Amino acid sequence: MTWTALEVYDSVQVVPDDDLKPHSLIHCECHPRFEGGIFIHNSFDGREATETLLPS
Protein backbone atom coordinates (compact mmCIF):
# COMPACT_ATOMS: atom_id res chain seq x y z
CA MET A 1 0.00 0.00 0.00
CA THR A 2 1.29 3.40 -0.89
CA TRP A 3 0.98 7.01 0.20
CA THR A 4 1.12 10.24 -1.78
CA ALA A 5 2.58 13.58 -0.67
CA LEU A 6 0.60 16.53 -1.99
CA GLU A 7 1.64 20.16 -1.94
CA VAL A 8 -1.52 22.15 -1.22
CA TYR A 9 -1.14 25.92 -1.09
CA ASP A 10 1.35 26.50 1.75
CA SER A 11 1.17 22.98 3.22
CA VAL A 12 2.17 19.40 2.49
CA GLN A 13 -0.32 16.60 3.07
CA VAL A 14 0.41 12.88 3.03
CA VAL A 15 -2.63 10.78 2.12
CA PRO A 16 -3.03 7.02 1.65
CA ASP A 17 -3.61 5.79 -1.91
CA ASP A 18 -6.59 3.54 -2.72
CA ASP A 19 -8.11 3.84 0.75
CA LEU A 20 -11.60 2.65 1.69
CA LYS A 21 -12.99 6.20 1.54
CA PRO A 22 -11.74 9.38 -0.12
CA HIS A 23 -9.84 11.95 1.94
CA SER A 24 -10.55 15.66 2.04
CA LEU A 25 -7.68 18.13 2.11
CA ILE A 26 -9.78 20.44 4.32
CA HIS A 27 -11.41 19.10 7.53
CA CYS A 28 -10.84 15.41 6.72
CA GLU A 29 -12.82 12.96 8.84
CA CYS A 30 -9.68 10.83 9.38
CA HIS A 31 -8.41 13.58 11.76
CA PRO A 32 -4.89 13.99 10.30
CA ARG A 33 -2.06 14.89 12.67
CA PHE A 34 0.23 17.85 12.08
CA GLU A 35 3.87 16.85 12.47
CA GLY A 36 6.92 18.86 11.45
CA GLY A 37 4.87 21.14 9.20
CA ILE A 38 3.20 18.21 7.40
CA PHE A 39 -0.40 16.99 7.66
CA ILE A 40 -0.34 13.18 7.89
CA HIS A 41 -3.70 11.56 7.23
CA ASN A 42 -4.80 8.37 8.96
CA SER A 43 -5.98 5.57 6.70
CA PHE A 44 -9.53 4.22 6.91
CA ASP A 45 -8.28 0.70 6.14
CA GLY A 46 -5.87 0.59 9.12
CA ARG A 47 -2.69 0.03 7.10
CA GLU A 48 -0.57 1.86 9.71
CA ALA A 49 -0.95 -1.13 12.04
CA THR A 50 1.03 -3.41 9.70
CA GLU A 51 3.49 -1.01 8.06
CA THR A 52 7.16 -0.90 9.01
CA LEU A 53 9.00 2.43 9.08
CA LEU A 54 12.05 2.69 6.86
CA PRO A 55 15.30 3.59 8.60
CA SER A 56 16.27 7.24 8.19
PyMOL Python script that loads the backbone (N, CA, C, O; Angstrom):
from pymol import cmd

cmd.read_pdbstr("""\
ATOM      1  N   MET A   1       0.839  -1.172   0.000  1.00  0.00           N
ATOM      2  CA  MET A   1       0.000   0.000   0.000  1.00  0.00           C
ATOM      3  C   MET A   1       0.886   1.238   0.000  1.00  0.00           C
ATOM      4  O   MET A   1       1.939   1.270   0.636  1.00  0.00           O
ATOM      5  N   THR A   2       0.448   2.228  -0.706  1.00  0.00           N
ATOM      6  CA  THR A   2       1.294   3.404  -0.887  1.00  0.00           C
ATOM      7  C   THR A   2       0.609   4.668  -0.370  1.00  0.00           C
ATOM      8  O   THR A   2      -0.591   4.695  -0.097  1.00  0.00           O
ATOM      9  N   TRP A   3       1.423   5.703  -0.249  1.00  0.00           N
ATOM     10  CA  TRP A   3       0.981   7.011   0.204  1.00  0.00           C
ATOM     11  C   TRP A   3       1.449   8.042  -0.807  1.00  0.00           C
ATOM     12  O   TRP A   3       2.434   7.825  -1.513  1.00  0.00           O
ATOM     13  N   THR A   4       0.748   9.160  -0.876  1.00  0.00           N
ATOM     14  CA  THR A   4       1.117  10.245  -1.779  1.00  0.00           C
ATOM     15  C   THR A   4       1.288  11.529  -0.984  1.00  0.00           C
ATOM     16  O   THR A   4       0.472  11.847  -0.119  1.00  0.00           O
ATOM     17  N   ALA A   5       2.360  12.270  -1.284  1.00  0.00           N
ATOM     18  CA  ALA A   5       2.581  13.582  -0.672  1.00  0.00           C
ATOM     19  C   ALA A   5       2.077  14.634  -1.648  1.00  0.00           C
ATOM     20  O   ALA A   5       2.484  14.669  -2.809  1.00  0.00           O
ATOM     21  N   LEU A   6       1.192  15.484  -1.164  1.00  0.00           N
ATOM     22  CA  LEU A   6       0.595  16.527  -1.990  1.00  0.00           C
ATOM     23  C   LEU A   6       0.979  17.888  -1.445  1.00  0.00           C
ATOM     24  O   LEU A   6       0.927  18.121  -0.237  1.00  0.00           O
ATOM     25  N   GLU A   7       1.362  18.782  -2.333  1.00  0.00           N
ATOM     26  CA  GLU A   7       1.638  20.163  -1.940  1.00  0.00           C
ATOM     27  C   GLU A   7       0.365  20.949  -2.206  1.00  0.00           C
ATOM     28  O   GLU A   7      -0.057  21.109  -3.352  1.00  0.00           O
ATOM     29  N   VAL A   8      -0.243  21.439  -1.124  1.00  0.00           N
ATOM     30  CA  VAL A   8      -1.516  22.147  -1.218  1.00  0.00           C
ATOM     31  C   VAL A   8      -1.341  23.536  -0.632  1.00  0.00           C
ATOM     32  O   VAL A   8      -1.174  23.692   0.577  1.00  0.00           O
ATOM     33  N   TYR A   9      -1.378  24.535  -1.487  1.00  0.00           N
ATOM     34  CA  TYR A   9      -1.144  25.918  -1.089  1.00  0.00           C
ATOM     35  C   TYR A   9       0.178  26.008  -0.320  1.00  0.00           C
ATOM     36  O   TYR A   9       1.239  25.765  -0.893  1.00  0.00           O
ATOM     37  N   ASP A  10       0.126  26.352   0.957  1.00  0.00           N
ATOM     38  CA  ASP A  10       1.350  26.499   1.749  1.00  0.00           C
ATOM     39  C   ASP A  10       1.617  25.292   2.633  1.00  0.00           C
ATOM     40  O   ASP A  10       2.407  25.389   3.572  1.00  0.00           O
ATOM     41  N   SER A  11       0.980  24.153   2.361  1.00  0.00           N
ATOM     42  CA  SER A  11       1.167  22.984   3.222  1.00  0.00           C
ATOM     43  C   SER A  11       1.489  21.742   2.397  1.00  0.00           C
ATOM     44  O   SER A  11       1.314  21.717   1.179  1.00  0.00           O
ATOM     45  N   VAL A  12       1.961  20.719   3.092  1.00  0.00           N
ATOM     46  CA  VAL A  12       2.175  19.398   2.489  1.00  0.00           C
ATOM     47  C   VAL A  12       1.262  18.434   3.230  1.00  0.00           C
ATOM     48  O   VAL A  12       1.186  18.461   4.458  1.00  0.00           O
ATOM     49  N   GLN A  13       0.564  17.575   2.475  1.00  0.00           N
ATOM     50  CA  GLN A  13      -0.323  16.597   3.074  1.00  0.00           C
ATOM     51  C   GLN A  13       0.021  15.225   2.521  1.00  0.00           C
ATOM     52  O   GLN A  13       0.193  15.049   1.315  1.00  0.00           O
ATOM     53  N   VAL A  14       0.118  14.257   3.421  1.00  0.00           N
ATOM     54  CA  VAL A  14       0.413  12.880   3.032  1.00  0.00           C
ATOM     55  C   VAL A  14      -0.875  12.080   3.206  1.00  0.00           C
ATOM     56  O   VAL A  14      -1.408  11.970   4.310  1.00  0.00           O
ATOM     57  N   VAL A  15      -1.367  11.522   2.097  1.00  0.00           N
ATOM     58  CA  VAL A  15      -2.632  10.784   2.116  1.00  0.00           C
ATOM     59  C   VAL A  15      -2.421   9.364   1.581  1.00  0.00           C
ATOM     60  O   VAL A  15      -1.602   9.153   0.686  1.00  0.00           O
ATOM     61  N   PRO A  16      -3.156   8.396   2.128  1.00  0.00           N
ATOM     62  CA  PRO A  16      -3.028   7.023   1.646  1.00  0.00           C
ATOM     63  C   PRO A  16      -3.694   6.853   0.277  1.00  0.00           C
ATOM     64  O   PRO A  16      -4.767   7.403   0.027  1.00  0.00           O
ATOM     65  N   ASP A  17      -3.051   6.094  -0.595  1.00  0.00           N
ATOM     66  CA  ASP A  17      -3.611   5.788  -1.913  1.00  0.00           C
ATOM     67  C   ASP A  17      -4.596   4.623  -1.795  1.00  0.00           C
ATOM     68  O   ASP A  17      -4.421   3.733  -0.964  1.00  0.00           O
ATOM     69  N   ASP A  18      -5.613   4.642  -2.624  1.00  0.00           N
ATOM     70  CA  ASP A  18      -6.585   3.541  -2.721  1.00  0.00           C
ATOM     71  C   ASP A  18      -7.147   3.139  -1.361  1.00  0.00           C
ATOM     72  O   ASP A  18      -7.222   1.951  -1.046  1.00  0.00           O
ATOM     73  N   ASP A  19      -7.541   4.121  -0.556  1.00  0.00           N
ATOM     74  CA  ASP A  19      -8.107   3.843   0.752  1.00  0.00           C
ATOM     75  C   ASP A  19      -9.586   3.472   0.618  1.00  0.00           C
ATOM     76  O   ASP A  19     -10.154   3.557  -0.471  1.00  0.00           O
ATOM     77  N   LEU A  20     -10.202   3.063   1.720  1.00  0.00           N
ATOM     78  CA  LEU A  20     -11.605   2.650   1.689  1.00  0.00           C
ATOM     79  C   LEU A  20     -12.551   3.800   1.368  1.00  0.00           C
ATOM     80  O   LEU A  20     -13.588   3.600   0.737  1.00  0.00           O
ATOM     81  N   LYS A  21     -12.187   5.012   1.809  1.00  0.00           N
ATOM     82  CA  LYS A  21     -12.987   6.201   1.541  1.00  0.00           C
ATOM     83  C   LYS A  21     -12.057   7.308   1.074  1.00  0.00           C
ATOM     84  O   LYS A  21     -10.870   7.302   1.401  1.00  0.00           O
ATOM     85  N   PRO A  22     -12.585   8.259   0.313  1.00  0.00           N
ATOM     86  CA  PRO A  22     -11.742   9.381  -0.119  1.00  0.00           C
ATOM     87  C   PRO A  22     -11.413  10.316   1.041  1.00  0.00           C
ATOM     88  O   PRO A  22     -12.168  10.412   2.009  1.00  0.00           O
ATOM     89  N   HIS A  23     -10.287  10.996   0.932  1.00  0.00           N
ATOM     90  CA  HIS A  23      -9.838  11.951   1.937  1.00  0.00           C
ATOM     91  C   HIS A  23     -10.051  13.366   1.433  1.00  0.00           C
ATOM     92  O   HIS A  23      -9.916  13.645   0.241  1.00  0.00           O
ATOM     93  N   SER A  24     -10.387  14.257   2.362  1.00  0.00           N
ATOM     94  CA  SER A  24     -10.547  15.662   2.039  1.00  0.00           C
ATOM     95  C   SER A  24      -9.295  16.398   2.491  1.00  0.00           C
ATOM     96  O   SER A  24      -8.724  16.069   3.530  1.00  0.00           O
ATOM     97  N   LEU A  25      -8.870  17.374   1.733  1.00  0.00           N
ATOM     98  CA  LEU A  25      -7.683  18.134   2.113  1.00  0.00           C
ATOM     99  C   LEU A  25      -8.022  19.269   3.070  1.00  0.00           C
ATOM    100  O   LEU A  25      -7.132  19.972   3.548  1.00  0.00           O
ATOM    101  N   ILE A  26      -9.317  19.446   3.349  1.00  0.00           N
ATOM    102  CA  ILE A  26      -9.784  20.437   4.318  1.00  0.00           C
ATOM    103  C   ILE A  26     -10.784  19.741   5.237  1.00  0.00           C
ATOM    104  O   ILE A  26     -11.803  19.235   4.765  1.00  0.00           O
ATOM    105  N   HIS A  27     -10.514  19.707   6.530  1.00  0.00           N
ATOM    106  CA  HIS A  27     -11.411  19.095   7.526  1.00  0.00           C
ATOM    107  C   HIS A  27     -11.698  17.626   7.216  1.00  0.00           C
ATOM    108  O   HIS A  27     -12.862  17.232   7.146  1.00  0.00           O
ATOM    109  N   CYS A  28     -10.679  16.827   7.033  1.00  0.00           N
ATOM    110  CA  CYS A  28     -10.844  15.408   6.717  1.00  0.00           C
ATOM    111  C   CYS A  28     -11.350  14.656   7.947  1.00  0.00           C
ATOM    112  O   CYS A  28     -10.919  14.925   9.068  1.00  0.00           O
ATOM    113  N   GLU A  29     -12.261  13.718   7.729  1.00  0.00           N
ATOM    114  CA  GLU A  29     -12.822  12.962   8.841  1.00  0.00           C
ATOM    115  C   GLU A  29     -11.857  11.919   9.419  1.00  0.00           C
ATOM    116  O   GLU A  29     -12.185  11.271  10.413  1.00  0.00           O
ATOM    117  N   CYS A  30     -10.681  11.745   8.820  1.00  0.00           N
ATOM    118  CA  CYS A  30      -9.679  10.828   9.380  1.00  0.00           C
ATOM    119  C   CYS A  30      -8.885  11.491  10.506  1.00  0.00           C
ATOM    120  O   CYS A  30      -8.090  10.833  11.178  1.00  0.00           O
ATOM    121  N   HIS A  31      -9.100  12.798  10.712  1.00  0.00           N
ATOM    122  CA  HIS A  31      -8.412  13.582  11.755  1.00  0.00           C
ATOM    123  C   HIS A  31      -6.894  13.503  11.612  1.00  0.00           C
ATOM    124  O   HIS A  31      -6.223  12.950  12.484  1.00  0.00           O
ATOM    125  N   PRO A  32      -6.339  14.049  10.519  1.00  0.00           N
ATOM    126  CA  PRO A  32      -4.889  13.993  10.302  1.00  0.00           C
ATOM    127  C   PRO A  32      -4.129  14.710  11.416  1.00  0.00           C
ATOM    128  O   PRO A  32      -4.625  15.663  12.018  1.00  0.00           O
ATOM    129  N   ARG A  33      -2.912  14.226  11.673  1.00  0.00           N
ATOM    130  CA  ARG A  33      -2.064  14.886  12.674  1.00  0.00           C
ATOM    131  C   ARG A  33      -1.109  15.825  11.946  1.00  0.00           C
ATOM    132  O   ARG A  33      -0.771  15.602  10.783  1.00  0.00           O
ATOM    133  N   PHE A  34      -0.684  16.861  12.631  1.00  0.00           N
ATOM    134  CA  PHE A  34       0.230  17.849  12.081  1.00  0.00           C
ATOM    135  C   PHE A  34       1.576  17.626  12.736  1.00  0.00           C
ATOM    136  O   PHE A  34       1.722  17.811  13.944  1.00  0.00           O
ATOM    137  N   GLU A  35       2.564  17.229  11.943  1.00  0.00           N
ATOM    138  CA  GLU A  35       3.868  16.849  12.470  1.00  0.00           C
ATOM    139  C   GLU A  35       4.968  17.447  11.601  1.00  0.00           C
ATOM    140  O   GLU A  35       5.048  17.155  10.408  1.00  0.00           O
ATOM    141  N   GLY A  36       5.806  18.274  12.191  1.00  0.00           N
ATOM    142  CA  GLY A  36       6.919  18.857  11.448  1.00  0.00           C
ATOM    143  C   GLY A  36       6.492  19.661  10.232  1.00  0.00           C
ATOM    144  O   GLY A  36       7.194  19.673   9.221  1.00  0.00           O
ATOM    145  N   GLY A  37       5.349  20.334  10.315  1.00  0.00           N
ATOM    146  CA  GLY A  37       4.868  21.139   9.199  1.00  0.00           C
ATOM    147  C   GLY A  37       4.134  20.349   8.130  1.00  0.00           C
ATOM    148  O   GLY A  37       3.822  20.892   7.070  1.00  0.00           O
ATOM    149  N   ILE A  38       3.853  19.074   8.386  1.00  0.00           N
ATOM    150  CA  ILE A  38       3.199  18.207   7.403  1.00  0.00           C
ATOM    151  C   ILE A  38       1.929  17.611   8.010  1.00  0.00           C
ATOM    152  O   ILE A  38       1.943  17.129   9.143  1.00  0.00           O
ATOM    153  N   PHE A  39       0.834  17.647   7.252  1.00  0.00           N
ATOM    154  CA  PHE A  39      -0.397  16.986   7.665  1.00  0.00           C
ATOM    155  C   PHE A  39      -0.313  15.519   7.231  1.00  0.00           C
ATOM    156  O   PHE A  39      -0.163  15.224   6.045  1.00  0.00           O
ATOM    157  N   ILE A  40      -0.410  14.611   8.195  1.00  0.00           N
ATOM    158  CA  ILE A  40      -0.340  13.178   7.892  1.00  0.00           C
ATOM    159  C   ILE A  40      -1.713  12.575   8.169  1.00  0.00           C
ATOM    160  O   ILE A  40      -2.161  12.507   9.313  1.00  0.00           O
ATOM    161  N   HIS A  41      -2.366  12.140   7.101  1.00  0.00           N
ATOM    162  CA  HIS A  41      -3.700  11.564   7.226  1.00  0.00           C
ATOM    163  C   HIS A  41      -3.621  10.141   7.766  1.00  0.00           C
ATOM    164  O   HIS A  41      -2.640   9.431   7.543  1.00  0.00           O
ATOM    165  N   ASN A  42      -4.662   9.739   8.474  1.00  0.00           N
ATOM    166  CA  ASN A  42      -4.801   8.368   8.958  1.00  0.00           C
ATOM    167  C   ASN A  42      -5.614   7.590   7.933  1.00  0.00           C
ATOM    168  O   ASN A  42      -6.569   8.118   7.364  1.00  0.00           O
ATOM    169  N   SER A  43      -5.246   6.359   7.698  1.00  0.00           N
ATOM    170  CA  SER A  43      -5.983   5.569   6.705  1.00  0.00           C
ATOM    171  C   SER A  43      -7.280   5.050   7.316  1.00  0.00           C
ATOM    172  O   SER A  43      -7.372   4.861   8.528  1.00  0.00           O
ATOM    173  N   PHE A  44      -8.271   4.825   6.475  1.00  0.00           N
ATOM    174  CA  PHE A  44      -9.527   4.220   6.909  1.00  0.00           C
ATOM    175  C   PHE A  44      -9.416   2.695   6.917  1.00  0.00           C
ATOM    176  O   PHE A  44     -10.215   2.021   7.565  1.00  0.00           O
ATOM    177  N   ASP A  45      -8.425   2.147   6.197  1.00  0.00           N
ATOM    178  CA  ASP A  45      -8.276   0.696   6.142  1.00  0.00           C
ATOM    179  C   ASP A  45      -7.315   0.147   7.198  1.00  0.00           C
ATOM    180  O   ASP A  45      -7.119  -1.065   7.277  1.00  0.00           O
ATOM    181  N   GLY A  46      -6.710   1.026   8.015  1.00  0.00           N
ATOM    182  CA  GLY A  46      -5.870   0.588   9.125  1.00  0.00           C
ATOM    183  C   GLY A  46      -4.480   0.124   8.740  1.00  0.00           C
ATOM    184  O   GLY A  46      -3.844  -0.596   9.509  1.00  0.00           O
ATOM    185  N   ARG A  47      -3.994   0.511   7.584  1.00  0.00           N
ATOM    186  CA  ARG A  47      -2.691   0.029   7.100  1.00  0.00           C
ATOM    187  C   ARG A  47      -1.526   0.401   8.009  1.00  0.00           C
ATOM    188  O   ARG A  47      -0.493  -0.268   7.983  1.00  0.00           O
ATOM    189  N   GLU A  48      -1.669   1.456   8.814  1.00  0.00           N
ATOM    190  CA  GLU A  48      -0.572   1.864   9.707  1.00  0.00           C
ATOM    191  C   GLU A  48      -0.212   0.756  10.695  1.00  0.00           C
ATOM    192  O   GLU A  48       0.935   0.663  11.133  1.00  0.00           O
ATOM    193  N   ALA A  49      -1.180  -0.080  11.046  1.00  0.00           N
ATOM    194  CA  ALA A  49      -0.948  -1.134  12.038  1.00  0.00           C
ATOM    195  C   ALA A  49       0.026  -2.203  11.550  1.00  0.00           C
ATOM    196  O   ALA A  49       0.644  -2.895  12.358  1.00  0.00           O
ATOM    197  N   THR A  50       0.166  -2.341  10.225  1.00  0.00           N
ATOM    198  CA  THR A  50       1.027  -3.409   9.696  1.00  0.00           C
ATOM    199  C   THR A  50       2.233  -2.897   8.934  1.00  0.00           C
ATOM    200  O   THR A  50       3.051  -3.691   8.470  1.00  0.00           O
ATOM    201  N   GLU A  51       2.362  -1.563   8.794  1.00  0.00           N
ATOM    202  CA  GLU A  51       3.487  -1.009   8.055  1.00  0.00           C
ATOM    203  C   GLU A  51       4.730  -0.914   8.937  1.00  0.00           C
ATOM    204  O   GLU A  51       4.632  -0.738  10.151  1.00  0.00           O
ATOM    205  N   THR A  52       5.883  -1.032   8.315  1.00  0.00           N
ATOM    206  CA  THR A  52       7.162  -0.896   9.008  1.00  0.00           C
ATOM    207  C   THR A  52       7.834   0.382   8.522  1.00  0.00           C
ATOM    208  O   THR A  52       7.925   0.623   7.318  1.00  0.00           O
ATOM    209  N   LEU A  53       8.301   1.194   9.455  1.00  0.00           N
ATOM    210  CA  LEU A  53       8.998   2.427   9.080  1.00  0.00           C
ATOM    211  C   LEU A  53      10.348   2.101   8.476  1.00  0.00           C
ATOM    212  O   LEU A  53      11.036   1.182   8.922  1.00  0.00           O
ATOM    213  N   LEU A  54      10.721   2.853   7.464  1.00  0.00           N
ATOM    214  CA  LEU A  54      12.047   2.694   6.857  1.00  0.00           C
ATOM    215  C   LEU A  54      13.073   3.429   7.719  1.00  0.00           C
ATOM    216  O   LEU A  54      12.768   4.479   8.285  1.00  0.00           O
ATOM    217  N   PRO A  55      14.277   2.886   7.822  1.00  0.00           N
ATOM    218  CA  PRO A  55      15.303   3.594   8.601  1.00  0.00           C
ATOM    219  C   PRO A  55      15.664   4.925   7.934  1.00  0.00           C
ATOM    220  O   PRO A  55      15.688   5.031   6.707  1.00  0.00           O
ATOM    221  N   SER A  56      15.944   5.931   8.757  1.00  0.00           N
ATOM    222  CA  SER A  56      16.272   7.237   8.186  1.00  0.00           C
ATOM    223  C   SER A  56      17.765   7.463   8.150  1.00  0.00           C
ATOM    224  O   SER A  56      18.219   8.514   7.699  1.00  0.00           O
TER     225      SER A  56
END
""", "prot")
cmd.dss("prot")
cmd.show_as("cartoon", "prot")
cmd.util.cbc("prot")
cmd.orient("prot")
